[in-house]
């Protein structure tokens, strides 16, 4: 995988979805590798903070990374334009410049939000 300098591709700005969001500085092609979620690893689901991304491992266990790069600003959307494969982020479709990048946080998150309403 090519090394990606995230500051050349993205910027953080106020989001219409929630708080801060991650936006494209330039158009991004469908299927493009966009970067890796970096940060300290954890297996403590109960003590994890709000920026921990969880990825299921080959053995069925879960590993989290507490986000330390700008990818931690990805917001949830029911129709996301990006997705993670493990900790690597890819564009699901063409993303125009200045569009907010989004992911689907998972069914458990959606169920929790619905229960809070």
KOLLO-512992 format. One record per residue (C-alpha): x, y, z; residue number from 1; residue in three letters. Coordinates in steps of 0.5 Angstrom, whole numbers, plus 2048, in hexadecimal, padded with zeros to 3 digits. Layout:
residues N
<rec xx="X" yy="Y" zz="Z" n="NUM" res="ALA"/>
...
This chain:
residues 117
<rec xx="800" yy="800" zz="800" n="1" res="UNK"/>
<rec xx="803" yy="807" zz="7FE" n="2" res="UNK"/>
<rec xx="804" yy="80B" zz="804" n="3" res="UNK"/>
<rec xx="7FF" yy="811" zz="805" n="4" res="UNK"/>
<rec xx="800" yy="818" zz="808" n="5" res="UNK"/>
<rec xx="7F9" yy="819" zz="80B" n="6" res="UNK"/>
<rec xx="7FA" yy="821" zz="80B" n="7" res="UNK"/>
<rec xx="7FB" yy="821" zz="804" n="8" res="UNK"/>
<rec xx="7F4" yy="81D" zz="803" n="9" res="UNK"/>
<rec xx="7F0" yy="820" zz="808" n="10" res="UNK"/>
<rec xx="7EE" yy="825" zz="80D" n="11" res="UNK"/>
<rec xx="7EA" yy="826" zz="813" n="12" res="UNK"/>
<rec xx="7E4" yy="82B" zz="814" n="13" res="UNK"/>
<rec xx="7DD" yy="82C" zz="817" n="14" res="UNK"/>
<rec xx="7D9" yy="826" zz="815" n="15" res="UNK"/>
<rec xx="7D1" yy="827" zz="813" n="16" res="UNK"/>
<rec xx="7D1" yy="81F" zz="816" n="17" res="UNK"/>
<rec xx="7D4" yy="820" zz="81D" n="18" res="UNK"/>
<rec xx="7DA" yy="824" zz="820" n="19" res="UNK"/>
<rec xx="7E0" yy="824" zz="81B" n="20" res="UNK"/>
<rec xx="7E0" yy="820" zz="815" n="21" res="UNK"/>
<rec xx="7E5" yy="81E" zz="810" n="22" res="UNK"/>
<rec xx="7E5" yy="821" zz="809" n="23" res="UNK"/>
<rec xx="7E8" yy="820" zz="802" n="24" res="UNK"/>
<rec xx="7ED" yy="825" zz="800" n="25" res="UNK"/>
<rec xx="7ED" yy="822" zz="7F9" n="26" res="UNK"/>
<rec xx="7E9" yy="81D" zz="7F5" n="27" res="UNK"/>
<rec xx="7EA" yy="816" zz="7F7" n="28" res="UNK"/>
<rec xx="7E9" yy="810" zz="7F3" n="29" res="UNK"/>
<rec xx="7E4" yy="80A" zz="7F4" n="30" res="UNK"/>
<rec xx="7E8" yy="804" zz="7F7" n="31" res="UNK"/>
<rec xx="7EE" yy="809" zz="7F9" n="32" res="UNK"/>
<rec xx="7F2" yy="807" zz="7FF" n="33" res="UNK"/>
<rec xx="7F1" yy="80D" zz="804" n="34" res="UNK"/>
<rec xx="7F6" yy="80C" zz="80A" n="35" res="UNK"/>
<rec xx="7F6" yy="808" zz="810" n="36" res="UNK"/>
<rec xx="7F3" yy="809" zz="817" n="37" res="UNK"/>
<rec xx="7F9" yy="80A" zz="81C" n="38" res="UNK"/>
<rec xx="7F9" yy="80A" zz="823" n="39" res="UNK"/>
<rec xx="7FB" yy="806" zz="829" n="40" res="UNK"/>
<rec xx="7F8" yy="7FF" zz="829" n="41" res="UNK"/>
<rec xx="7F3" yy="7FC" zz="82E" n="42" res="UNK"/>
<rec xx="7EE" yy="7F6" zz="830" n="43" res="UNK"/>
<rec xx="7EB" yy="7FA" zz="836" n="44" res="UNK"/>
<rec xx="7E4" yy="7FB" zz="833" n="45" res="UNK"/>
<rec xx="7E1" yy="7FD" zz="839" n="46" res="UNK"/>
<rec xx="7E6" yy="803" zz="83A" n="47" res="UNK"/>
<rec xx="7E7" yy="805" zz="833" n="48" res="UNK"/>
<rec xx="7E6" yy="80C" zz="831" n="49" res="UNK"/>
<rec xx="7E2" yy="80F" zz="82C" n="50" res="UNK"/>
<rec xx="7E7" yy="80F" zz="826" n="51" res="UNK"/>
<rec xx="7E9" yy="807" zz="827" n="52" res="UNK"/>
<rec xx="7E8" yy="804" zz="820" n="53" res="UNK"/>
<rec xx="7E6" yy="7FC" zz="821" n="54" res="UNK"/>
<rec xx="7E8" yy="7F7" zz="81C" n="55" res="UNK"/>
<rec xx="7E7" yy="7F0" zz="81C" n="56" res="UNK"/>
<rec xx="7ED" yy="7EB" zz="81C" n="57" res="UNK"/>
<rec xx="7EE" yy="7E5" zz="818" n="58" res="UNK"/>
<rec xx="7ED" yy="7E1" zz="81F" n="59" res="UNK"/>
<rec xx="7E6" yy="7E4" zz="820" n="60" res="UNK"/>
<rec xx="7E9" yy="7E9" zz="826" n="61" res="UNK"/>
<rec xx="7E9" yy="7F1" zz="825" n="62" res="UNK"/>
<rec xx="7EE" yy="7F5" zz="825" n="63" res="UNK"/>
<rec xx="7ED" yy="7FD" zz="826" n="64" res="UNK"/>
<rec xx="7F2" yy="803" zz="824" n="65" res="UNK"/>
<rec xx="7F1" yy="809" zz="828" n="66" res="UNK"/>
<rec xx="7F1" yy="80E" zz="822" n="67" res="UNK"/>
<rec xx="7F7" yy="813" zz="822" n="68" res="UNK"/>
<rec xx="7F6" yy="816" zz="81B" n="69" res="UNK"/>
<rec xx="7F1" yy="81A" zz="817" n="70" res="UNK"/>
<rec xx="7ED" yy="813" zz="815" n="71" res="UNK"/>
<rec xx="7EA" yy="814" zz="81C" n="72" res="UNK"/>
<rec xx="7E6" yy="819" zz="81A" n="73" res="UNK"/>
<rec xx="7E2" yy="815" zz="815" n="74" res="UNK"/>
<rec xx="7DB" yy="815" zz="817" n="75" res="UNK"/>
<rec xx="7D5" yy="810" zz="816" n="76" res="UNK"/>
<rec xx="7D0" yy="810" zz="810" n="77" res="UNK"/>
<rec xx="7CB" yy="80B" zz="80E" n="78" res="UNK"/>
<rec xx="7CE" yy="80B" zz="807" n="79" res="UNK"/>
<rec xx="7D5" yy="80C" zz="808" n="80" res="UNK"/>
<rec xx="7DA" yy="80E" zz="803" n="81" res="UNK"/>
<rec xx="7E0" yy="80A" zz="806" n="82" res="UNK"/>
<rec xx="7E1" yy="804" zz="80A" n="83" res="UNK"/>
<rec xx="7E6" yy="801" zz="80E" n="84" res="UNK"/>
<rec xx="7EA" yy="7FA" zz="80C" n="85" res="UNK"/>
<rec xx="7ED" yy="7F9" zz="813" n="86" res="UNK"/>
<rec xx="7F0" yy="7FF" zz="814" n="87" res="UNK"/>
<rec xx="7F1" yy="801" zz="80D" n="88" res="UNK"/>
<rec xx="7EC" yy="806" zz="80A" n="89" res="UNK"/>
<rec xx="7E9" yy="806" zz="803" n="90" res="UNK"/>
<rec xx="7E5" yy="80A" zz="7FF" n="91" res="UNK"/>
<rec xx="7DE" yy="807" zz="7FD" n="92" res="UNK"/>
<rec xx="7DD" yy="80B" zz="7F7" n="93" res="UNK"/>
<rec xx="7DF" yy="812" zz="7F4" n="94" res="UNK"/>
<rec xx="7E0" yy="817" zz="7F9" n="95" res="UNK"/>
<rec xx="7E0" yy="81E" zz="7F7" n="96" res="UNK"/>
<rec xx="7E5" yy="824" zz="7FA" n="97" res="UNK"/>
<rec xx="7E2" yy="827" zz="800" n="98" res="UNK"/>
<rec xx="7DD" yy="821" zz="801" n="99" res="UNK"/>
<rec xx="7DD" yy="81E" zz="808" n="100" res="UNK"/>
<rec xx="7E0" yy="817" zz="809" n="101" res="UNK"/>
<rec xx="7DB" yy="812" zz="80D" n="102" res="UNK"/>
<rec xx="7DB" yy="80B" zz="80F" n="103" res="UNK"/>
<rec xx="7D6" yy="807" zz="812" n="104" res="UNK"/>
<rec xx="7D7" yy="806" zz="81A" n="105" res="UNK"/>
<rec xx="7D4" yy="7FF" zz="81A" n="106" res="UNK"/>
<rec xx="7CD" yy="7FC" zz="81B" n="107" res="UNK"/>
<rec xx="7CE" yy="7FC" zz="823" n="108" res="UNK"/>
<rec xx="7CF" yy="804" zz="823" n="109" res="UNK"/>
<rec xx="7C9" yy="805" zz="81E" n="110" res="UNK"/>
<rec xx="7C5" yy="801" zz="823" n="111" res="UNK"/>
<rec xx="7C8" yy="805" zz="829" n="112" res="UNK"/>
<rec xx="7C6" yy="80B" zz="826" n="113" res="UNK"/>
<rec xx="7BF" yy="809" zz="825" n="114" res="UNK"/>
<rec xx="7BE" yy="806" zz="82C" n="115" res="UNK"/>
<rec xx="7C0" yy="80D" zz="82E" n="116" res="UNK"/>
<rec xx="7BA" yy="811" zz="82A" n="117" res="UNK"/>
